[in-house]
Amino acid sequence: MIIRHMKRKNLYKTVLGLAMATLTLTGCSDEWDDHYSTSTKEVQGGTLWDAIRQDPNLSNFASVATACGYDKALASTQVFTVFAPTNDVFSSSDAEALIQTYNSQKGRIDDDENTTIKEFLQNHIALYNYSVSSRSNDSIVMMNGKYALLEPGSISGTPFVKANELHNNGVLFKVGAPLKFFPNVFEYMSKNSELDSLYNFFYNDRFYRRVFRAEESVPGGIVDGKTVYLDSVFVQQNELFDHRFLNARINREDSTYWMLAPTNKVWRELLDEYSQYFLYDAKVPDRDSVMYTNPRLAIVQGTIFSRGINLDHMINDSLMSTNATYNFQRRANQWGNDSLHYYEYYHPFAPDGILSNVHAEECSNGQVFVSDDWKVNKRETFYQTRIIEAESNNSIKEVSKVENTQGVLEETVSPKFRVVDNKSPFYGQISNNRFVEFEPLKTTVQHSVTFNITDVLSNIGYDIYLVTAPALANDSNATEIQRLPTLLRCTLKYHNEEGVEQAKQLASRVETKGDEVDYLLLAENFKFPVASYGLVEEEPQVTLMVETRVSSGQVNKTHTRTMRIDCIILKPHEE
């Protein structure tokens, strides 16, 4: 969303008088005939500000404009359309309350965030000139970025007392009530005291900033060697809106979103629980920042829904959040199973659905559902089954090596990537229908392969499985020797709270099933002391080493040293 505002402290100094007098109007024509039909009233002369300050029935609106410096803007050569509430509907006490709010915020926040300017003055003023006729049905943009419907006798349903009053620098309408300010989903957080925790997270300066766009702003002259602007354009930037976090521009007026918002009570309860899952070791860069951000992200990820994706005929059956993976094939690639539907919720309006027992608030770009009874299951969001595909990029950290006669280290096995044919009886039994066969290059030694494991949570119990594939899955003509089982030893490495590597042998000697897809349970309810969730690791702190334990007397007789690995699964334990 683009925020437009007048910088009073710079823009309306006396020295700008001459600059404004020569300003070329931007975005509209100087020819009134381009905007008004021959039936429209003649220009009455004078500026908008002349008309407002001379009208006794607009004195209260004028007092607010003067206090905020908009008297100078409305007296300039820039073109505006003003929708001014009359004193009959906007009292002196109403005006005084707005002025007090403006003064209390002045100097503490930028003018375009001052609620009197943003929610009142800019909500009643549009850049450029607009008029109405008997056929009018136009959507216009107010200075605060809000869209308003301009119809023959009203603006967004508020009736005109008087319309199409033309002046040298714009059009004046008198309206029968102050125009209601509708916050968007992002802005609504600041309006509800029950959402203070949510608001403080989203508006934290770790993520939120305003960026000035000089190329989109209207210059007004040079003061003290610096360009000052009649119309300054700022863009709200919030990293939380980005694809890697929420993938939702909930501050945009031209998009429609629903958001499930936890009250302060729910936020505290969830944060108390979730913080234990995001403990990081002392050597992690920016550890404090990561430990602040991730448990809070765990609360809000999966709570925003684009109405462009969730259409009316779909929403009773399921809601897919902006963090969901929409494509079934991508789900299969990501998790090894297209039935996993993280960040998607079935029957959201059912008694136990996520949108049951909530309070709905209308916003300018959607709705906020305030919840004091949280129904989002963590197992449907961040508390996920981790599937490490053996064939995926960066899954294999290293394989075993031995010195040759020249003292050079050589690998003892060679990874061969295998695909399960769709006619094979094993098709659909193996994750992504792919696995890796580690073919021995040296026949006289044991072999090992070490896999990288990323994105684990701390202090949750994982059931850890190693999934192996049979030779027949890729080759229906596999020989008896190729189909032999193997014996494996598995060692898990991870960090403790100080960042010191720990090692735990999960299995000393487990046997695979030669002709079956085998799920080898290596550990039950294993808890990592620290998390690696969300970290970008050149050297992942969690690894699993898988070694053959087949003796020379067993090789090619009862067992093989060839390993066929499908994946590693870390599944949150269920009692």
N, C-alpha and C positions, 0 to 999 in steps of 0.2 A: 504494500500500500504506500502511495506517495502522500506525504504530509506537506501541505503548503501553509506557510504562515508569514506574517510580517514581523520582522525583527525591529521592534519599536526603538530600542536604544541606538540603533544604527541608521535605520531607514528614513526616519522622519526629522532629522536634524535640519536646521534652516538651510544649510548649504546644499541640500538636495532639491531645493525649490526649482532651480533652473534646470537641473538634470531631469526632474520629473516633467517639467514643462515641454521638454523636447523628446520625451519617451515615445518610441514607436510601439504601438499596442501589439501584443503577441497573441496569436491563437484566435483572433476575431477580426472582422473587417471594420474599417472606419466608415464604410458606407452603410448608413442606417437602413437604406432600402433593401440591403441584403438580408435584414433580420425582421423587418416589419412590413406588413401589407399596407396598401394605401388607405385602409380603413382605420389604421392605428392613429392614436392621437399624435399631435405635433410635439416636438421636443419643447419642454417648458423652460429650458434655460437653467443655468446654475448647476452646481454639482449635487450629487446625492447628499452630501453632507449639508449643503445649504438647505435642501428640502427637509431633511430630518430635524436639524436643529431649530428650524423655523416653525415646525409643526408642533403645537402644544400637546397634541395627543400622542406624540412619540418621544416625549421628554425623558421618560424612564429608560427607553432603549438608548437614547442619545447619551444619557449619563454613563451607562455601561461602556459604550463605544469610546467615550472621552477618557474614562479611567484607564482603559486598556490601550489607548493610543490609536484606535481605529478611526477617530475623527480625521486624522491626517491622511490616512489611506483613502477614506471615502471622499476626501476633498482633492485627491490627486487626479492625474489624467488616466490612470489605469481604470479599466472598465469592470464594473461589478453589477450583479443583480442582488438586491437586498429585499428580504422578506421580514419586515419589521412588525413585531406585535405592538398593538396599541396599548395605551394606558388602561383601557377598560379591562384588559386581560393580563396585563403585565404591570404590577403595582410598583410604587416607589420602594416598598419594603422588599419586593422581589429583586429589584435592581440593586438595592443596598447590600443584600445578602451576597449577590454575585460579585460585587465590587470588593467586599470583605474577603471573599474566597480568593479573588485575583491577588489582592495585596498580601494575603497570608502565604501564597505560593510563589509570589514574585521573588526572583533571586535564588530560590531554592531549586526550581526546575525550569527547563526551557519554556519559552512562551507557547510553543506549539503543543506542549503537554499540560499547560495551565488549563484547568477544567473550565474556567469561565470563558477563555478564548476558544478552546477546542469544542466544548459541548454546547456553548451558547452562541457566541458571536460567529464563529466559523460555521456553525450549524444553521445560521440564518443568512449567510452570504455565499454567493457563487461567483467565481471568476467569469468574466465575459457577460454579455447581455442576452437576456431571454425575455420573451413575451408570450402571452397566451392568446389563443383564438378559440372559436367554437369547436375546432377540430384538434386542439392540442392534446397530445398524449405522449409526452417526452420524458425520458429519464435524464436528469441532469446531475452533475457532481457538485456538491457543496465544497467549500474550502477545506473542510476537515476530511474530505475524501468520501463522505457518505453519499449514497445515491438517493435521489428524491424524485417522485413522480409528479410531473407538472401537467395538470389537467385544466380544462377551461375555467373552473371556479375554485380550484384548490391546489395545494401542494401537499402530497402525501396524505391526503384526506383532511387537512386543515384548511378551512374556507378562507377565501380572500374577502377582506373588507373593501379593498380598493386594489385594482390591478393596472399594470401597463402604464405606470406614470414615468414618462421618459425625461431624462436629464442628460446633461452634457457628457457624463461619464458612466451612464448605465440606466438601469430600470429599478423603480421602487414599487414594491408591493406592500400593502398593509394586510396583516393576517389576523384572524380572529382568535388565535391562541399561540403561545410560544410553541415552536416546532419541537417535537419530542426527539431527544437524542437517543438513538439506539446503539448501544455498544456492540462491537463485533465480539466474537468468541474470545479473542485475546484480551480485549478491553474489559470484558465482563468480570474477569478475575479480580480487578481492582474495585469493583462495585459491590461485592458481596463479602462482608467481614468474615463469613464462615469459610471463605476460600483464601484466607491470608497466607497460609503455608504454600498453597499452589501458586499464588501470585508472586510470593517472594522468590520461588524457584525460577519461574519464567522470566521475571524482570531482573534477576540477578545479573550484575555487570560481567559475570563470567561469560554470559551468552548474549545479552541484549545490549545493543548500541544503536545510535542514530548516525547515519552517514549523510553528509551534505553533498548534493549533486549540483556543482557549479554549472555544468553544461545544460541543465534543465531549468536553472533559475534565471530570473529576469534582473540583469544588472541595472543599477540606478545611478551610478556615478562613481567618482573616486574621492575618498576622504582620507587624508593623511597617507596618501600613496597606496591605499588599499581599496579594492572594489567593494562597494556595498550593494545590497540587492533589495529591489522592491518586492520581489516574490522569491522567497528562498525555498527550495525543494529539498526535503530530507527523505531518506528511505529508512524504514525500520528494518534492522537486521538482527536476527536471532538465530544463533546456531542450532537451537533446539528444533527449528522448523526444517532443518536440512534432512536430506534423505538418510543419513547415517544415524539420525536420532528419531525424529517423529514423522518426517516426510509429509508435513502438513503446514501450509501457509495460512494459519488460522487468523491472521491479521488482514487478509485480503477481502475486500468488499465484493469482488466479482467471483468468489467461490462460495460454496455452501458446505458447512461442516456441522456435525454433531460432536459434542464432547461430553464424556462422562467425567464429572469433576468431584474428587473426594473432599469432604469437609475437613476442617482442621482436626477433628477428633479421629476420623478415619486415617488421615495423613500421619498423625502421631503413632497410631497403632501399627500401621504398615511399616513406617520407618523403623520403629523399635524392632520389628521382626526382621525386616529385610536387610538391615545394616550388618547382621552377622554373616550374611551370604557374600558380602563384598569387602572382606578384610584382605588387605594386600601386604606382602612382605616389605620389610623396611628398606629394601634396595630398589623398589619400584619407583621410577621417576614420577614426580608430581603426585606422590602417594596420597597426600591429604586431599588434593583436588579430585582424584579418582574416587576416593572413598566417600567424598561428599556427593559427587554427581551420580554415580551408578545406582545406589539404592533408590534415589529419587526418580531417576529414569525408569527404574523397574516398576515404579508406581504408575507413571503416566504413559509409558509405551503401551500401545494397544487400547488407548482410551479415546482416540480421535477417529472419526468416520467421515469419509468424503461421500457426500450425497450424489456425486457424479458416478460413484461406483455402486453404492447401496441404493438402488432404485426402490420406488414404493412397493412394487410387487414382490420384492425380495426380502425386505427387512423383517418381516414376521418370522421367516424361516432362519435367517442368519444375518449377522453383521460382520463385515470384514473391515478391520481397522486399517489405517494407513501403514501399519507395521506388518500387516499380513503379507504372505506370498500368494498372489492371486492365481498364478498359473500352476496347474497340477504337476506338469513336468518339472518345473523349477522346484516344486516341493520335493519331488523324488530325488532330484539332483542335490538339493540342500540337505535333506534329512534321511535320504535313503528309503523314504516311504511317503507316497503321496497322500496317505490318510492323515498324516500329522497336520494339524491345522492351527498352529500357534497364532495368537492374536485374532482369531475368528471365533465368534460366539453364536451358538445355535439357540433359537427361540428366545431372543433377548427380552421379549415382553411377557414371557411366562412367569409364574409366581417365583421361580428361582432364577429367572433370567437377570442379566446384568442391568437391564433398564426397568426392573420392577422396583417399586417403593422409592422412586426418585422424584425430585421436584424440577419440572422443566421451566426454563427461562428462554424467551424469544430473544434473539440477537439479530443484528443487521445482516449477518451472513450465516445464520443457522440457529442452532439451539444448544444450550448448556443444560445438562442433566445433573443437578446437584444431588450427590448421594451421601447419606449418613449411614447407609446399610450396604456395605461393599460386597458385591456378588462376583467380582472377577477372581477366578481361581488362578493362583500363581503358576500352577502346572499347565495353564493354557497360555502363559506369557513367557516370562524369562526363565522359569524353572523347568528347563527343557532336557529331553534326552539328547545326549551328544553322540553323534555317529561319525567316526573318523574313517572315511573311506580309504582303503589301502592304496587305491589307484589315483587318489586326488593329488593335485599339485601340492608340494611341500609336506605331504603326510610322512614320507620316508625320510628320516633324518640321516641314517647311515646304515650300511651293512658291514658285516665282519670282514676283516682284512688280515692277511698274514704276509710275512716277509718272504720274498723269493730268494734265490741263491745269490742275487746281486744286492740284497738288502733293501729292495724296493717293495713297498706295501702293495699288495694286490688283493682285490675283492675276492671273497670265496664263493659268493653266489651272485647271480645275475637276475634282476627283476624282469619278468616277462608279463606284460599286461594282456589279460585274457578277457574275451567277451563271450557271454553265454548266448548261443544261438536261440532264436525264438521258437525253434522246433524242439529244443532240448526239454526233457522232463524237469530239468532244474531251472528252466526259465521262470522268473518271478519269485524264485526261492532265495536268490542271491541279490543283495542290495545293489541297485542300479544295474544288475545283470553284468557286473564286471568284478574281477578280482585280480590279484597279483600272484603269479607263480614265481617262487624264488628257486631257481634252478642251480644246483651245485656246480661250481667251476673247479673246486678242489674236492676230491673224493675221500681224503684221509682226515678231514677235520670236521668239527662241529661248526655250525653256521648260526649267525644271528642277524636280526634286522631290528632297528630301533625306530619307533614311530613317534612323531610329534603329536601331542594332545594339547589343544588350546581351549580357552573359554570355559574353564571349570569354575564352579562356585565353591566358596569355603563353607564348611560346617553343614553341608547337607550330605546325607548318605547316598552314595552311588553303588548300584550293583554293576560290576564291571565284567563285560563279556568279550571274549575273542571269538570271532566267527570265522570258521575255515570252510573252504570249498573242496569238493572232491574232484579228482582228475576228470571224471566223466562229464562234469559240467561244461567243459570246453571241448572235450575230445571223446566222442562216443566210442572210439576205437582204442581207448587207453588200454595199455597192457596190464597184466596182473601186478607186475612190479610197480608200475606207475600208480596203481590204485591202492597201494599199501598205505596204512595209516602212518602217522609220525608221532614222536614224543617230544614235548615242548616244556621249556622252563620260561616263566614270565616274571620280569622284575620291573616294578614301577618306581620311577624317580620323580621327586617333587620337592618344593621348598618348604622350609618352616618359617616362622614369623620373622626371623632374622635374615632370611634370604639364603640360608645354608641348605645345600642339597641333601636330601634324605633318600634312602633306597629301601624298598620293601619288596621282598620276594613274595609274589602272590601265588605262584604255583611252581613247585620244584620238578614235577614230572607228570604232565597230563597227556592223555592219548586222544588223538583225533579219531573220528569215524571215517574209514577209508572211502566209503561210497555214499556218504551223506553230508549235507550241510550241517555243520556242528556248531552249537552255541556252547562254548566252554565258559562256565562261570568261574572267573578268577578271584573275585572278591565280592562280598555281600555287605552292604551298608558301610562302605568305606568313605571316610570323611577327610577331605583335604583341609589342612589348617589354614591355608591362604588361597585366595582366588587368583585366577589369571583371566577372568572374564573381561572382555573388552580391550585387553592389552594387545598392542602390536609388538610381537616378540620376534627378534631375529633368531634367538635361541630359546625356544619354548621351555619353560621351567618344568613342565610335566611331560614325561616320555614313558613309553613302554617298550622294553627290550624283550623280544621273543627269540629263544634259542632252541636249537635242536638238541635233544639228549639221547640220540640213538647210538648205541655202541657199534663198534666195527663188526662185531659178530652178528648184529641184527640187520645191518645195512643190506637192502635188497633181498632179504630173506623173510623177515617178519615186519620190517618197518622201512620207511624211506626218510632220507634227509631233505627231500624236497618239501618246502612249505608252500601252501596255497592259502593266502589270507584274503578274506573278503572285507572285513571291517572290524573296528573296535567300537563297542557300545558302552556308554556310561549312562545308565538309566536311574533316575531318582528312585530311591528305595521306597517301597510302600509296605506298611505294616500289615 
